[in-house]
Amino acid sequence: MSQTNLVPSDTTGSKSAALANVVSLALAGVAATGSIYLSLALGLKARPLCFYQRSFAIAVLVVLGMLIWLEGLRSTRACLVTLPLAVSGLGVAAFHVYLVRNGKLECPPALFGWGDGPFQSLGVFVALAVVCLAGACITRRANVRQGCGRAGNHYRINPTNA
């Protein structure tokens, strides 16, 4: 007679996921630190769009940090969960750059003289979204390998003989 039980699937599996998590965490840290540095150290006045971008960067940093702390460095879920935050920050940064390029807003030069703040933020959020997307793809592959079939299904049926 065969009996089936649900076994939680392993969510901490690959070196690629660990690399994506570390790079995402570093990029979010750079974005949050750079934004705060521009306001506090350089004395630049942040506009509402700057605060939105800072909020998304800090949210990615906190959520990613908590998931890595709770599930371990090789968590395959961390980038998947933070991907919507990274894409939202990317959207705000792209809109901010659009407004600056069309002359609707004026922003002073940013760190190291490499463009302005919104342009630097856009670069960091593009990199962050790409890395989180790569980590989400790693999640998909890891779950399919474990027999889940879909990325959202974190349990697999394990037939056992009783």
SEVOZA-105281 format. One record per residue (C-alpha): residue in one letter; x, y, z. Coordinates in steps of 0.5 Angstrom, whole numbers, padded with zeros to 4 digits, always signed. Example, Ala and Ser with C-alpha at 12.3 -4.5 7.8 and 13.67 -1.06 7.14 Angstrom:
2
A+0025-0009+0016S+0027-0002+0014
This chain:
162
M+0000+0000+0000S+0003+0007-0002Q+0002+0013+0002T+0003+0020+0000N+0006+0026+0005L+0008+0033+0003V+0015+0035+0004P+0017+0042+0004S+0022+0043-0001D+0029+0045+0000T+0029+0053-0002T+0037+0054+0000G+0040+0050-0006S+0045+0054-0011K+0051+0058-0011S+0048+0062-0017A+0043+0064-0012A+0048+0066-0007L+0052+0070-0012A+0045+0074-0014N+0043+0075-0007V+0050+0078-0005V+0050+0082-0011S+0043+0085-0010L+0044+0086-0003A+0051+0090-0005L+0047+0094-0010A+0041+0096-0006G+0046+0098+0000V+0050+0102-0005A+0043+0106-0008A+0041+0107+0000T+0048+0109+0002G+0049+0114-0004S+0042+0117-0003I+0043+0118+0004Y+0050+0121+0003L+0047+0126-0002S+0042+0129+0003L+0046+0129+0009A+0054+0130+0007L+0053+0134+0001G+0047+0138+0003L+0043+0137-0003K+0035+0137-0002A+0032+0131-0004R+0025+0132-0008P+0019+0127-0007L+0022+0122-0013C+0028+0122-0009F+0025+0120-0003Y+0021+0114-0007Q+0027+0112-0010R+0031+0112-0003S+0025+0108+0000F+0025+0102-0005A+0032+0102-0005I+0032+0101+0003A+0026+0096+0002V+0030+0092-0002L+0036+0092+0003V+0031+0090+0009V+0027+0085+0005L+0033+0082+0002G+0037+0082+0009M+0031+0079+0013L+0030+0073+0008I+0038+0072+0007W+0038+0072+0015L+0032+0067+0016E+0033+0062+0010G+0041+0063+0009L+0045+0066+0004R+0043+0061-0002S+0036+0062-0001T+0033+0062-0008R+0027+0066-0006A+0030+0072-0004C+0031+0075-0011L+0024+0073-0013V+0021+0077-0007T+0025+0083-0008L+0024+0083-0016P+0017+0087-0015L+0021+0093-0011A+0027+0093-0015V+0022+0094-0022S+0018+0099-0018G+0024+0103-0016L+0027+0102-0023G+0020+0105-0026V+0021+0111-0021A+0028+0113-0023A+0026+0112-0030F+0021+0117-0030H+0025+0122-0026V+0031+0122-0031Y+0025+0123-0036L+0023+0129-0032V+0030+0132-0032R+0032+0130-0039N+0026+0134-0041G+0027+0140-0037K+0021+0139-0032L+0026+0138-0026E+0033+0141-0025C+0038+0136-0021P+0045+0138-0019P+0051+0134-0021A+0052+0127-0016L+0057+0123-0014F+0064+0123-0017G+0061+0128-0023W+0058+0122-0026G+0052+0125-0029D+0046+0127-0024G+0043+0123-0018P+0037+0121-0022F+0041+0118-0028Q+0046+0114-0022S+0040+0112-0019L+0037+0109-0026G+0044+0105-0027V+0043+0102-0020F+0036+0100-0021V+0037+0097-0028A+0043+0093-0025L+0039+0091-0019A+0033+0089-0023V+0037+0085-0028V+0041+0081-0022C+0034+0080-0018L+0031+0078-0025A+0037+0073-0026G+0036+0070-0018A+0028+0069-0020C+0030+0065-0026I+0035+0061-0021T+0029+0060-0017R+0025+0058-0023R+0030+0053-0025A+0031+0050-0018N+0024+0049-0016V+0023+0045-0023R+0029+0041-0021Q+0026+0039-0015G+0019+0037-0018C+0015+0043-0016G+0013+0045-0023R+0012+0052-0022A+0016+0057-0018G+0010+0059-0013N+0009+0052-0011H+0014+0050-0005Y+0012+0043-0003R+0013+0037-0007I+0009+0030-0006N+0014+0025-0004P+0011+0018-0005T+0013+0013+0001N+0011+0006+0002A+0008+0005+0009
